[in-house]
Amino acid sequence: MIYRFRIILDHHGESDIFRDIELRNTDTFEDFHNAIVQAFGFDGTEMASFYVSDDLWEQGEEISLFDLGEGESASRNMATTQIQDLVDGNQNKLIYIYDFLNMWTFLVELSEILNETDGSDYPKLLFAHGQMPESAPEKEFETEGSLGLNGFEEEEDEDGYDEEDYDSYDSSNDWY
């Protein structure tokens, strides 16, 4: 079987940037990763992972480029996991992140399952729309309330100190 995917750059630009790619259901996630890298013009030298996702695009189980651990904490890796192991008509959404420093994030959706065409080579780039920006889009993180440096809601220190106003601290009396 052939899986046709649409891979969409997660950004807030004026127009969509996406690629349509076909792969065999028996291809590995590493094959899929390489097809995405080529389709979007990356050099392929950065780390990447796929994540199983749901209809709300929440990040689930990781499929990493390299084996990152052992035991219960071990995740699946791209080289040994076939696409059909995690994707089918019911589970059809993935998140793909390339370059964890810059966080190029893509929403990946299975759009169609087809019969293989004789004489065709796969993976196959079917369609490209939009130009990639020079740098990864910045992520906007939404929070409920204001979070301080430690991840908890900011409260004024009982002594009246502002934890972000370092210039006002007089450390000469703080050490005994």
C-alpha positions in Angstrom: 0.0 0.0 0.0 1.0 3.6 -0.6 0.5 6.3 2.0 0.1 9.9 0.8 1.0 12.5 3.4 0.7 16.2 3.5 3.5 17.8 5.6 2.7 21.4 6.6 5.2 23.8 8.2 3.7 25.1 11.5 4.0 28.8 11.2 1.8 31.9 11.2 2.7 33.3 7.8 0.4 34.7 5.1 0.4 31.5 3.1 0.8 27.8 3.8 4.0 26.0 3.2 3.6 22.3 2.5 4.7 19.2 0.6 2.8 16.1 -0.5 4.9 12.9 -0.3 4.0 9.3 -1.1 5.7 6.3 0.6 5.2 2.6 0.9 3.5 1.6 4.2 6.5 -0.7 4.7 9.0 2.1 4.5 10.7 3.2 7.7 10.3 6.5 9.5 14.0 7.0 8.6 12.9 6.9 4.9 10.1 9.3 5.7 12.6 11.6 7.5 15.0 11.6 4.5 12.1 12.4 2.1 11.0 15.4 4.3 14.6 16.7 4.6 15.0 16.6 0.8 11.5 18.0 0.1 12.1 21.1 2.3 15.7 21.6 1.4 17.4 20.9 4.7 20.9 19.5 4.8 20.0 16.5 7.0 22.7 17.1 9.6 20.4 17.9 12.5 18.5 15.7 15.0 14.8 15.0 14.3 11.9 13.1 15.7 8.4 12.2 14.8 5.6 12.2 17.4 2.3 10.3 17.2 -0.4 12.9 17.5 -4.1 13.2 17.9 -6.8 15.4 16.4 -5.8 18.3 18.7 -2.2 18.0 17.5 -0.9 17.0 21.0 2.5 15.4 21.0 2.5 11.7 21.9 4.9 8.8 21.6 8.3 9.7 20.1 10.0 8.0 17.1 13.6 9.3 17.4 16.3 9.4 14.7 18.7 7.5 16.9 18.3 5.0 19.7 18.3 7.3 22.8 18.0 4.8 25.6 17.3 1.4 27.0 14.7 -0.2 29.2 11.3 1.3 29.8 12.4 4.8 28.8 13.5 3.7 25.4 11.7 5.3 22.5 11.1 3.8 19.1 13.7 4.8 16.5 13.2 5.7 12.9 15.5 3.0 11.4 13.6 0.1 12.8 10.0 1.4 12.9 7.9 1.0 9.8 5.3 3.6 9.0 2.5 1.0 9.0 3.5 0.2 12.7 2.0 3.5 13.9 0.0 5.0 11.0 -3.3 3.7 9.6 -6.7 5.0 8.7 -7.6 5.7 12.3 -4.2 7.0 13.5 -3.3 9.5 10.8 -1.6 12.5 12.4 2.1 13.0 13.3 4.3 15.9 14.4 7.8 16.1 12.9 10.4 18.3 14.5 13.7 18.9 12.7 16.7 20.6 14.4 15.9 20.8 18.1 17.8 24.0 18.5 15.7 25.9 15.9 12.5 23.7 16.3 11.3 23.5 12.7 7.9 22.0 13.4 5.7 20.2 10.9 2.2 18.9 11.1 2.0 15.6 9.2 -1.3 14.0 8.1 -2.1 10.9 6.2 -4.4 12.1 3.4 -4.9 8.9 1.4 -4.1 5.2 1.2 -3.6 4.0 -2.4 -2.5 1.0 -4.4 1.1 1.0 -5.5 1.6 2.0 -9.2 3.8 -0.4 -11.1 7.1 1.2 -12.2 7.0 4.0 -9.7 9.8 4.8 -7.3 9.0 5.7 -3.7 9.3 7.8 -1.7 7.9 10.3 -4.2 7.5 14.1 -3.8 4.2 14.9 -5.5 3.6 18.6 -4.8 5.5 21.5 -3.2 3.7 24.7 -2.2 5.3 27.8 -0.7 8.9 28.9 0.0 10.7 28.0 3.2 11.7 31.0 5.4 15.4 31.5 6.0 14.9 30.7 9.7 12.5 28.6 11.7 9.3 30.4 12.8 9.3 31.5 16.4 7.0 29.5 18.7 4.3 31.3 20.7 3.7 29.6 24.0 0.4 30.4 25.7 0.2 30.2 29.5 -2.5 30.8 32.1 -1.2 33.7 34.1 2.3 35.0 34.4 5.0 32.5 35.1 8.3 33.5 36.7 11.8 32.2 36.2 11.2 29.0 38.2 8.0 28.2 36.3 5.6 29.1 39.1 3.3 32.1 39.2 5.2 35.2 40.2 4.6 36.5 43.7 6.4 39.4 45.4 9.1 38.2 47.7 8.1 38.6 51.4 11.1 41.0 51.8 9.9 43.1 48.8 12.6 41.9 46.4 11.8 41.6 42.7 13.5 38.4 41.5 14.2 39.9 38.1 15.7 43.2 39.3 19.3 42.0 39.9 20.8 45.5 40.0 19.0 46.4 43.2 20.4 43.5 45.2 23.2 44.3 47.7 25.0 41.0 48.1 27.6 42.4 50.5 25.5 41.5 53.6 24.1 38.2 52.2 27.1 36.1 53.0 28.0 35.2 56.5 
